[in-house]
């Protein structure tokens, strides 16, 4: 099968197109013919290498897969070859109390497809059958591939953890990213008012067209005063944060008294100094969030099927141009998801 792999950790030079043996599904597994697979910053982090994380090479990245069942392994029931499917990106044991309750991310064996296990930058992907989800023809495979990981991540941040309420102000950092465009829509769905923060005026305007009420360009310098001005001096009740570094500090300064900042990433840096006195005096909460569970994914997919949440596709590349697609994401040129189309 055609595939894109990393043969070692490094920069763009380690991305290569190749041919690999078609995998065979084992017990409890399915083989998915990949129609489309979306990119995530996880693909860049895996390419670069993460401290303490071992990835077997050559590695096939890609976490968000839309396709059709090509084959079923022994013991798999309730599915038929040819059925159109999405693949839930979270991998877990399926047996512990957390998994049984649908909270996969609390499983001690939790992982993400395309992280340490081969993913969807290939014609076929071998996945646990319990990760299959039926998809309708309401959206194209490219559009469906732009849904699972990022919308799930944003839903957990805003609904499950921050418990966003109608009328609250939500500041969405990195508003042009996959998580960002999902968070804008989810916050609006929950009745909140959205401030979009991005690195360019053009992206801020696109975020407003998507539903944000106001916006700030964080490339222009300190933006916390602008957030407070927009909110009448209060600050944001909820901050969706995944940039890290100095932007994390400024986002925290934008937070209202008793506000909640939820973070799920650190694309601009993994460390940030925090003013501890301000944090406890203002009774603010900082929450860490790591993707989401199956129960939350079902909620998200239902809203997408109903047309209440819509994937935003920035651009589509053929599989063989994966390196170019990754470079576009690394340069932060995208607004919405970049998707590889593997088969028409």
VEXDREN-2710 file (C-alpha; in Angstrom, 1 decimal):
% VEXDREN-2710
k/r/px/py/pz
1/UNK/0.0/0.0/0.0
2/UNK/1.0/3.6/-0.5
3/UNK/2.0/5.3/2.7
4/UNK/3.8/8.4/4.2
5/UNK/6.2/7.6/7.0
6/UNK/8.8/9.1/9.3
7/UNK/12.0/7.0/9.2
8/UNK/13.6/8.9/12.1
9/UNK/12.8/11.9/14.2
10/UNK/13.7/15.3/12.8
11/UNK/12.4/18.1/10.5
12/UNK/10.7/18.0/7.1
13/UNK/13.5/16.0/5.6
14/UNK/12.4/12.8/7.5
15/UNK/8.9/12.7/5.8
16/UNK/8.9/10.2/2.9
17/UNK/6.4/8.5/0.6
18/UNK/6.9/4.8/0.4
19/UNK/5.2/1.4/-0.1
20/UNK/4.5/-0.8/2.9
21/UNK/2.8/-4.2/3.2
22/UNK/-0.9/-4.0/3.6
23/UNK/-1.7/-4.8/7.3
24/UNK/-3.9/-7.6/8.3
25/UNK/-6.5/-7.1/11.1
26/UNK/-6.1/-9.3/14.2
27/UNK/-8.7/-10.5/16.7
28/UNK/-11.0/-7.6/17.5
29/UNK/-9.6/-5.4/14.8
30/UNK/-10.7/-3.9/11.5
31/UNK/-8.8/-2.8/8.4
32/UNK/-10.0/0.6/7.2
33/UNK/-9.5/1.7/3.6
34/UNK/-8.5/5.4/4.2
35/UNK/-10.4/7.9/2.1
36/UNK/-9.0/11.0/4.0
37/UNK/-6.9/11.8/7.1
38/UNK/-6.6/15.2/8.7
39/UNK/-3.4/16.7/10.1
40/UNK/-2.8/17.7/13.7
41/UNK/0.1/19.3/15.6
42/UNK/0.6/15.9/17.1
43/UNK/2.0/14.8/13.7
44/UNK/4.6/17.5/14.0
45/UNK/5.5/16.6/17.6
46/UNK/5.9/12.9/16.7
47/UNK/8.0/13.9/13.8
48/UNK/10.3/16.0/16.0
49/UNK/10.4/13.4/18.8
50/UNK/9.1/13.8/22.3
51/UNK/11.2/13.3/25.5
52/UNK/10.6/9.9/27.0
53/UNK/8.4/8.7/24.1
54/UNK/9.6/5.8/22.0
55/UNK/8.1/5.5/18.5
56/UNK/8.8/2.5/16.3
57/UNK/10.2/3.4/12.9
58/UNK/9.2/3.6/10.2
59/UNK/6.1/5.3/11.6
60/UNK/2.8/6.2/9.9
61/UNK/1.3/9.3/11.4
62/UNK/-2.3/10.6/11.2
63/UNK/-5.0/10.6/13.8
64/UNK/-8.3/11.5/12.1
65/UNK/-9.4/8.9/9.6
66/UNK/-12.5/8.7/7.4
67/UNK/-12.9/5.7/5.1
68/UNK/-14.7/2.4/4.7
69/UNK/-14.2/-1.1/6.2
70/UNK/-11.9/-3.2/4.0
71/UNK/-11.7/-6.3/6.2
72/UNK/-12.6/-7.6/9.7
73/UNK/-10.5/-9.6/12.1
74/UNK/-11.7/-12.7/14.0
75/UNK/-14.4/-12.1/16.5
76/UNK/-15.7/-8.8/15.1
77/UNK/-19.4/-8.6/14.9
78/UNK/-21.9/-5.9/13.9
79/UNK/-20.0/-4.6/10.9
80/UNK/-19.7/-5.3/7.2
81/UNK/-17.0/-4.7/4.7
82/UNK/-17.7/-1.6/2.6
83/UNK/-19.5/0.3/5.4
84/UNK/-18.4/4.0/5.6
85/UNK/-16.8/4.8/8.9
86/UNK/-14.9/7.3/11.1
87/UNK/-12.2/6.1/13.5
88/UNK/-12.3/7.3/17.1
89/UNK/-8.8/8.6/17.6
90/UNK/-8.5/7.6/21.3
91/UNK/-6.9/4.1/22.1
92/UNK/-7.6/2.5/25.4
93/UNK/-8.0/-0.9/27.1
94/UNK/-11.8/-0.9/26.9
95/UNK/-12.1/-2.8/30.2
96/UNK/-11.1/-0.6/33.1
97/UNK/-13.7/1.4/35.0
98/UNK/-12.8/4.6/33.2
99/UNK/-13.3/3.0/29.8
100/UNK/-16.6/1.4/30.8
101/UNK/-17.8/4.8/31.8
102/UNK/-16.8/6.3/28.4
103/UNK/-13.9/8.4/29.9
104/UNK/-11.1/6.9/27.8
105/UNK/-8.6/9.5/28.6
106/UNK/-8.4/8.4/32.2
107/UNK/-7.4/4.9/31.1
108/UNK/-3.8/4.1/32.2
109/UNK/-3.2/2.7/28.7
110/UNK/-4.7/5.7/26.8
111/UNK/-3.0/6.6/23.5
112/UNK/-3.9/8.4/20.3
113/UNK/-3.9/6.8/16.9
114/UNK/-0.9/8.0/14.9
115/UNK/1.1/8.8/18.1
116/UNK/2.8/5.5/19.0
117/UNK/0.5/3.3/16.9
118/UNK/0.5/3.7/13.1
119/UNK/-2.2/6.0/11.8
120/UNK/-3.9/7.1/8.7
121/UNK/-1.3/8.6/6.3
122/UNK/-1.7/5.4/4.2
123/UNK/-4.1/3.6/2.0
124/UNK/-5.1/1.2/4.8
125/UNK/-5.1/1.5/8.6
126/UNK/-5.4/-1.3/11.1
127/UNK/-7.5/-0.2/14.1
128/UNK/-9.5/-1.7/17.0
129/UNK/-13.0/-2.5/15.9
130/UNK/-14.3/-0.7/19.0
131/UNK/-13.0/2.5/17.6
132/UNK/-15.2/2.4/14.5
133/UNK/-18.0/4.9/14.1
134/UNK/-20.6/4.9/11.3
135/UNK/-20.6/8.1/9.3
136/UNK/-23.4/9.3/7.0
137/UNK/-23.0/10.7/3.5
138/UNK/-24.1/14.1/4.8
139/UNK/-20.5/15.2/4.6
140/UNK/-17.7/14.1/2.3
141/UNK/-14.9/11.9/3.7
142/UNK/-12.6/15.0/3.6
143/UNK/-15.1/16.9/5.8
144/UNK/-15.6/14.0/8.2
145/UNK/-11.8/13.7/8.6
146/UNK/-11.8/17.3/9.9
147/UNK/-14.1/16.3/12.8
148/UNK/-13.0/13.6/15.3
149/UNK/-10.0/14.8/17.3
150/UNK/-10.3/18.5/17.2
151/UNK/-14.0/18.8/17.8
152/UNK/-13.8/16.2/20.6
153/UNK/-10.9/18.1/22.2
154/UNK/-12.7/21.4/22.1
155/UNK/-16.0/19.8/23.4
156/UNK/-14.2/18.4/26.4
157/UNK/-12.6/21.7/27.2
158/UNK/-15.7/23.9/26.9
159/UNK/-18.5/21.6/27.9
160/UNK/-17.1/18.8/30.2
161/UNK/-14.4/20.7/32.0
162/UNK/-15.1/24.5/31.9
163/UNK/-18.9/23.9/32.0
164/UNK/-19.4/27.0/29.8
165/UNK/-22.7/28.8/30.5
166/UNK/-24.9/31.0/28.2
167/UNK/-23.8/34.6/28.2
168/UNK/-20.2/33.9/29.4
169/UNK/-17.3/35.4/27.5
170/UNK/-15.0/32.7/25.9
171/UNK/-11.5/33.7/24.7
172/UNK/-10.4/31.2/22.0
173/UNK/-6.6/31.2/21.5
174/UNK/-5.2/30.1/18.1
175/UNK/-8.6/30.7/16.6
176/UNK/-7.5/29.6/13.1
177/UNK/-6.4/26.1/14.2
178/UNK/-8.4/22.9/14.2
179/UNK/-9.2/23.2/17.9
180/UNK/-9.8/26.9/17.5
181/UNK/-12.5/26.7/14.7
182/UNK/-14.2/23.9/16.6
183/UNK/-14.1/25.9/19.9
184/UNK/-15.7/28.9/18.3
185/UNK/-18.6/26.9/17.1
186/UNK/-19.0/24.9/20.3
187/UNK/-18.9/28.0/22.5
188/UNK/-21.6/29.6/20.4
189/UNK/-23.6/26.4/20.5
190/UNK/-23.4/26.6/24.3
191/UNK/-24.7/30.2/24.3
192/UNK/-21.4/31.9/25.0
193/UNK/-20.0/35.1/23.5
194/UNK/-16.6/34.5/21.7
195/UNK/-13.5/36.5/21.4
196/UNK/-11.1/35.1/18.8
197/UNK/-7.4/35.5/19.3
198/UNK/-5.1/34.8/16.4
199/UNK/-1.8/35.8/14.8
200/UNK/-3.2/37.8/11.9
201/UNK/-6.1/40.3/11.2
202/UNK/-7.2/38.1/8.3
203/UNK/-7.7/35.1/10.6
204/UNK/-9.5/37.2/13.2
205/UNK/-11.9/38.3/10.5
206/UNK/-12.5/34.7/9.4
207/UNK/-13.1/33.8/13.0
208/UNK/-15.8/36.5/13.2
209/UNK/-17.5/35.1/10.1
210/UNK/-17.5/31.8/11.9
211/UNK/-19.3/33.2/14.9
212/UNK/-16.9/35.1/17.1
213/UNK/-18.2/38.5/18.3
214/UNK/-14.9/40.2/18.6
215/UNK/-11.2/39.4/18.1
216/UNK/-7.6/40.3/19.0
217/UNK/-4.4/39.9/17.1
218/UNK/-1.8/38.6/19.6
219/UNK/1.0/39.2/17.1
220/UNK/0.5/42.9/17.8
221/UNK/1.6/42.6/21.4
222/UNK/-0.2/42.5/24.8
223/UNK/-3.8/41.6/24.2
224/UNK/-5.2/41.2/27.7
225/UNK/-6.2/44.9/27.9
226/UNK/-8.2/44.5/24.7
227/UNK/-10.0/41.5/26.1
228/UNK/-10.9/43.4/29.2
229/UNK/-12.1/46.3/27.2
230/UNK/-14.3/44.1/25.1
231/UNK/-15.8/42.5/28.2
232/UNK/-16.4/45.7/30.0
233/UNK/-13.4/45.3/32.3
234/UNK/-14.4/41.8/33.5
235/UNK/-12.1/39.6/31.4
236/UNK/-12.9/36.3/29.8
237/UNK/-14.9/33.8/31.9
238/UNK/-13.4/30.9/30.0
239/UNK/-10.1/30.7/28.0
240/UNK/-9.5/27.9/25.5
241/UNK/-5.7/27.7/25.5
242/UNK/-3.3/25.5/23.4
243/UNK/-0.5/27.8/22.5
244/UNK/1.7/27.9/25.6
245/UNK/4.7/30.0/26.2
246/UNK/4.3/33.8/26.5
247/UNK/0.8/33.6/25.0
248/UNK/-0.3/31.4/27.9
249/UNK/0.8/34.1/30.3
250/UNK/-1.2/36.8/28.4
251/UNK/-4.2/34.5/28.2
252/UNK/-4.1/34.0/31.9
253/UNK/-4.0/37.8/32.4
254/UNK/-7.1/38.0/30.3
255/UNK/-9.0/35.7/32.6
256/UNK/-11.9/37.1/34.8
257/UNK/-12.2/36.7/38.5
258/UNK/-13.3/33.1/39.2
259/UNK/-12.6/32.3/35.5
260/UNK/-11.4/29.0/34.1
261/UNK/-8.5/28.5/31.7
262/UNK/-8.4/25.1/30.0
263/UNK/-5.3/24.1/28.2
264/UNK/-4.7/21.2/25.8
265/UNK/-1.4/22.0/24.1
266/UNK/1.7/24.1/23.9
267/UNK/2.4/24.8/20.2
268/UNK/4.5/27.9/21.1
269/UNK/6.3/26.6/24.1
270/UNK/6.0/24.1/26.9
271/UNK/6.8/26.4/29.9
272/UNK/5.3/29.6/31.1
273/UNK/5.8/31.7/34.4
274/UNK/2.5/32.0/36.4
275/UNK/1.8/34.8/38.8
276/UNK/0.6/32.6/41.7
277/UNK/-0.7/35.4/43.9
278/UNK/-3.0/36.7/41.2
279/UNK/-4.2/33.2/40.5
280/UNK/-5.4/32.5/44.1
281/UNK/-6.6/36.1/44.9
282/UNK/-8.8/36.0/41.9
283/UNK/-9.8/32.4/42.6
284/UNK/-9.1/31.3/39.0
285/UNK/-8.9/27.8/37.8
286/UNK/-6.4/26.3/35.4
287/UNK/-7.4/22.9/33.9
288/UNK/-5.5/20.5/31.8
289/UNK/-7.4/18.6/29.1
290/UNK/-6.3/15.7/26.9
291/UNK/-8.6/15.0/23.9
292/UNK/-11.8/13.3/25.1
293/UNK/-13.7/10.0/25.6
294/UNK/-16.2/8.0/23.6
295/UNK/-19.2/9.4/25.4
296/UNK/-18.1/12.9/24.5
297/UNK/-17.4/11.9/20.9
298/UNK/-20.9/10.6/20.5
299/UNK/-22.3/14.0/21.6
300/UNK/-20.0/15.8/19.1
301/UNK/-20.9/13.5/16.2
302/UNK/-24.6/13.9/16.9
303/UNK/-24.3/17.7/16.7
304/UNK/-22.3/17.4/13.4
305/UNK/-25.0/15.1/11.9
306/UNK/-27.6/17.6/12.9
307/UNK/-25.7/20.4/11.2
308/UNK/-25.1/22.3/14.5
309/UNK/-21.4/22.0/14.2
310/UNK/-19.5/22.1/10.9
311/UNK/-16.0/21.1/9.9
312/UNK/-13.8/23.8/8.5
313/UNK/-11.4/22.6/5.8
314/UNK/-8.5/24.9/5.0
315/UNK/-7.0/22.9/2.2
316/UNK/-6.7/19.4/0.7
317/UNK/-3.5/17.6/-0.4
318/UNK/-3.0/14.3/-2.0
319/UNK/-1.2/11.7/0.2
320/UNK/2.1/12.1/-1.7
321/UNK/2.2/15.8/-0.8
322/UNK/2.0/15.2/3.0
323/UNK/5.3/16.9/3.6
324/UNK/4.0/20.0/1.9
325/UNK/0.8/19.8/4.0
326/UNK/2.8/19.5/7.2
327/UNK/4.9/22.5/6.2
328/UNK/1.8/24.6/5.7
329/UNK/0.6/23.7/9.2
330/UNK/4.0/24.3/10.7
331/UNK/4.1/27.8/9.2
332/UNK/0.6/28.4/10.7
333/UNK/-0.8/29.4/7.4
334/UNK/-4.0/27.4/7.8
335/UNK/-7.5/28.5/9.0
336/UNK/-9.2/25.3/9.8
337/UNK/-8.1/21.7/9.0
338/UNK/-5.6/20.5/6.5
339/UNK/-6.6/17.2/5.1
340/UNK/-4.9/14.5/3.1
341/UNK/-7.1/12.9/0.5
342/UNK/-5.9/9.3/0.1
343/UNK/-8.5/7.9/-2.3
344/UNK/-11.3/9.8/-4.1
END
